[in-house]
């Protein structure tokens, strides 16, 4: 049986004999990317797929709370959920695999990059974060799209990183966010999140009855060419690996406020 230990904010250490790997995505269980990922990981451990029954892109960390979820079996260790990527990971770890939880969650391979602030919208990254929340190390993998796209490099790096994490573990509350360029990669670089802005955030149109309708994300993003960021390195044909952390505390701002507290930081008198 495979075991992992988690102590405070230290390293999640893995002691693996026959590792279990949970695979999910936000493109749906029939997506080419998840098939390539499962094939790549098949020699690393016992692969389980628990994935949405359809497209769930940009759903972020949504959990389905107001209706029951249904799980369908598609074969040994293959399950489909009528919910979000986060639902899939929750059901897998807390129900389907509860007697022997996974040693690793790998989400992807997403069709399209997840870089910069996009990680906050991404169902792919959020599924990985759900694994981390539930105490399991996780990796999110995304592939840039365009003419000549191949899953080969993304599948290869997924296998390599999965093997490394299973051996070494990851710091608690941390995942690896991986983005693979369209061209053949020059190699792999450690990166920070990139910075982008939108040229047109909302597109307004009219439906056949003349009523207004709106499309979010109508414009192309413009990325800042900042050295060492995921966008910059992927744009220069490198695979980027960005460690992401659950703790979003702005520690520097918190320290500044604590040194010179504004007037709204106070104790209320007892009534």
N, C-alpha and C positions, 0 to 999 in steps of 0.2 A: 504494500500500500504506500502511496506517495504522501508525504507530509510537508507542510510548510508552517513556519512559526512567525508570529508577528509580535514584536515587543516595543511598546511605546511608539516613538517616532524613529526607531532604528531601522535596520535593514530587514526586509522580508527574506529570510534564509530558506532555501529549498533543499530538501533531502529527497532526491528523486530516484526511484527504482524503475517505475513504469509510469511516466508522467501522463496526466490527463490534460488535454488542451481543448478549451472551449472556443469555437469559432462562430462568429456572428458578423452581421453587416447592417447597412441601412439601404442597400439596393435591392434587397429581396433574395430569397433562397435560390432563385433560378439564375442569378447574375453570374457572368463569366468570372468575375473577380473572386468570388467566394469559392468557386470550383477550383480555380488555380491555387488558391491559398490552401485548401484542404489537401490537394495533391502534394503540395510542397511540404506540408507538415506531417504527412502520413508516415514518414519514416522517423519522425522525432518522438512521437508518442501516440497515445490513444486519442484520436480526434473525435470530438462531438460537435455537431452543428446544431445550433438553435438560432434560427433566423426568422425575420419577418416574412409574412406571406406575400408582400408586395413592396413597392417603393416607399421608403420612409426617410428620404433625404431631408436635411435641414429641420428635423424635428427636435434637435438638441437633446436635452435630458428628460424628455416627457415620459411620465409614467401614466398608464391607463388606470384610473381610480374609480370611474363611475359606471363601468360595465364589466362583466366577467370576461376573462380571456380564454380562448380555446387553443389547444395544442393538438396538432396532427402529426402522426408518425409517418415519415417517408422512407423508413428503413432502419437498420440497426444504428443507433446513436445519431439519427437524423430526425430533427423535429422542426416544425413550422408553427409560428405563433401569429395570431391575428392582432398584433400589437406593435409597439415601437421596439427599436433596438435595445433600449434600456429594460423594457419588459422582458425581452428575450433573455438577457443576462440574469435578471432577477429570478425568473422562473427556473433557469438552468441551475443556478447555484443553490437556490433555496428549496427547490422541489425535485427536478429531474435528476440532479447529481448530488443531492444532499447527503447521501450515505458515503460518498467519496468525492468531495469537491474537486474542481479542476485546480491544477497547479499553475495554469496560465490562461489568460484570455487574449485572443488575437482577433481584432475587429478589422474587416476589410475583405479583400483588397478593394477599396472604394474606387469607383469610376469618377475621377476628378480629384484634384488636390484639396487638402484641408490644411491651410497655412494661415498664419497671422490670426486676426480676430475671427476667422471662419471656424476656428476650433470651438467657439462658443455656440455656434449654430449646428455643428456637425453631429448627426446621429452616429456616425462611425466613431468619432472621438468620445462621445458621451457614453456609448456602449462600453468602451474600454474603461472610462472613468467609473462606471457602475461596478465593474469588476474590482477596481481598486478600493472603492467604498466598502465592498463586501470582503476585503482582505486578500484579494488574489492579484498578483502582478499582471500587468496588461500592456499590450502593444496595439497601436492603431496604425494601419498602413493604407496609403492612398497613392493612386497612380494618375499622373497628368495625362490628359486625353488629346487626341489629334490624329492626323494621318500617320499611319505606320505604327500605331500604338501596339505594344506587346505587354503581356503580363509577366514575362520571363524574369526580368530584373527584380520586379517587386516580389515575386514568389521566392526568388533566391535569397533576397535580403530578409524576407520574413522568416525563412527557415534558419538563417544564420543568427538573427537576433533572438529567435525563440530558443535556440540551443544555448545561447549565451545567458539569457535571463534564467532559464531553468538551472543552469550551473551556478550563477552568481547572485541571483535575486535582484531586487530593486529596492531603493529606499521606500519606506512606507508612504502611502498617499501619492505615489509618483507613477506615471506611465511614460512610455516612449511613443512620440508621434512621428511617424515616418512618411516622407513624401518622395516619390520617385519621378525623375524627369521623363519627358517624352523620348528624348534621344538616348542612345546608349550611355549609361552613366560613366563619368570619369573616375568615380570613386564615391566615398561616403564622408560627409562632414557633420560635425556636431554644430547645431545652430540655435538661435533664439527665434522667437516669433517675429514675423515681418509686420510691416505697417502698410496699410492701404487706405484709399479713399474711393468713393464711388462718384462717377460722373453724372449718373441719373439713377436715383434710388427707387423711384416709383414711376410706372408708365400708366397714363390714363387713357382709356378708350371708351367706346360706346358699344353696348350689346345690340343684337338685332332689333330690340324694342326701344332703342334710344336711351337706355339708362346707362349711367356711368359705371364702369368697371375699372379695377386697378390691378396692375401686375407689380409685385414687389421684386426688386432686383432687375429693373429694366435696362440699366446701364452697365457698361464694362468697368470692372475695377481697375484702378490705377495704383500700382505698387511702387513704394519708395525703394530705390536701389541701395539698400543699406548693407554694407559688408557684414557677413556673418549671420544674416537672417535666413529663414527657410526659403522665402521667395527668391532672394538674390542667388542663393546657391543652387536651388532647383533650376532657376532661369539660366544658370551657367552650366547646366548638365551634371550637377552633383546630386546624389541622394542626400537628403537632409534628415537628421535625427534630432528631434527637440524634446528634451525631458519636460514634462508638464506636471504641475503640482496642484493638488486640490485646494490648498490654502491660498486664497486670493487676497489675503490681508496686505494692504499697502503699508508695509512695516516702516518705511522711511517717514511717511506722512504721520503715522501713528506716533512715532517718536517725537516728531516736531510738535505735534499737538500736546503731547504729554509734558514736554519741557516748558511750554508757554500756553497753558490751557485757556481756551476762549471762555467767555462768561457762561455759555450754556453747559459747560462741564462743571457740575456741582452736585451736592447732596441736597435732596429735598428735606425740609424740616418735617419732623414727625408730627402727625395729626393728633 
